[in-house]
Amino acid sequence: MLRTPTDETRLRILAWMKEPGPADRGVTADAVAERFSMPRPVAVIHLRLLEATGMLRTSRSDGPVRYHRDEVRIAEVARMFEKGW
């Protein structure tokens, strides 16, 4: 889910979302599309897959959906992989 043999886009999105700015206010699908030079529908797919795994949560207040890292869930997944899951 996070990595395919030829592409690590979702991992790169998660890493970028940890940087100041994206980490503080979250990101929109448009911002992801622009940052990673991809069509908006592709960005939406990546974000929704990350949300489905619980690694992102969403917020919305009079504007586009914003995606935020869920640090607790990311840490849980990292521990599973460390254990060889």
C-alpha positions as CSV (number, residue, x, y, z in Angstrom):
1,M,0.0,0.0,0.0
2,L,2.8,2.5,0.8
3,R,5.3,1.4,-1.8
4,T,5.0,-0.2,-5.2
5,P,8.0,-1.7,-6.9
6,T,8.4,1.3,-9.2
7,D,7.1,4.2,-7.2
8,E,7.4,5.5,-3.6
9,T,5.1,8.5,-4.1
10,R,3.0,7.8,-1.0
11,L,6.1,7.6,1.2
12,R,7.3,10.9,-0.3
13,I,4.0,12.5,0.3
14,L,4.1,11.4,4.0
15,A,7.7,12.7,4.3
16,W,6.8,16.1,2.8
17,M,3.7,16.3,5.1
18,K,6.1,16.2,8.1
19,E,7.9,19.3,7.1
20,P,7.0,22.7,8.6
21,G,4.1,24.2,6.8
22,P,2.4,21.1,5.6
23,A,2.6,19.7,9.1
24,D,1.1,22.8,10.6
25,R,-1.8,23.4,8.3
26,G,-2.3,20.1,6.4
27,V,-2.3,19.8,2.7
28,T,-4.9,19.8,-0.1
29,A,-5.1,17.5,-3.1
30,D,-4.2,20.5,-5.2
31,A,-1.0,21.2,-3.1
32,V,0.0,17.5,-3.4
33,A,-0.6,17.6,-7.2
34,E,1.5,20.7,-7.6
35,R,4.3,19.6,-5.3
36,F,4.7,16.2,-7.0
37,S,3.8,17.2,-10.5
38,M,0.9,14.9,-10.9
39,P,-2.7,15.4,-12.0
40,R,-5.1,16.2,-9.2
41,P,-7.1,13.0,-9.6
42,V,-3.9,11.0,-9.0
43,A,-3.1,13.1,-5.9
44,V,-6.6,12.4,-4.6
45,I,-6.1,8.6,-5.1
46,H,-2.9,8.7,-3.1
47,L,-4.4,10.8,-0.3
48,R,-7.5,8.6,-0.1
49,L,-5.4,5.4,0.1
50,L,-3.3,6.9,2.9
51,E,-6.5,8.0,4.7
52,A,-8.0,4.5,4.2
53,T,-4.9,3.0,6.0
54,G,-5.4,5.5,8.8
55,M,-2.2,7.4,8.2
56,L,-4.0,10.6,7.3
57,R,-7.0,12.3,8.8
58,T,-9.0,15.0,7.2
59,S,-10.4,18.3,8.2
60,R,-12.6,20.8,6.4
61,S,-13.7,24.3,7.3
62,D,-15.2,26.4,4.6
63,G,-12.7,25.2,2.0
64,P,-11.1,22.2,0.4
65,V,-10.5,19.0,2.4
66,R,-7.1,19.2,4.2
67,Y,-5.2,16.1,5.0
68,H,-3.0,15.8,8.1
69,R,-0.6,13.1,9.2
70,D,-1.9,10.8,12.0
71,E,1.4,10.4,13.9
72,V,0.0,7.8,16.3
73,R,-1.2,5.5,13.5
74,I,2.1,6.0,11.5
75,A,4.0,5.0,14.6
76,E,1.8,1.9,15.0
77,V,2.4,0.9,11.4
78,A,6.2,1.5,11.7
79,R,6.2,-0.8,14.8
80,M,4.4,-3.6,12.9
81,F,7.0,-3.4,10.1
82,E,9.9,-3.4,12.6
83,K,8.4,-6.6,14.1
84,G,8.5,-8.2,10.7
85,W,4.9,-8.0,9.9
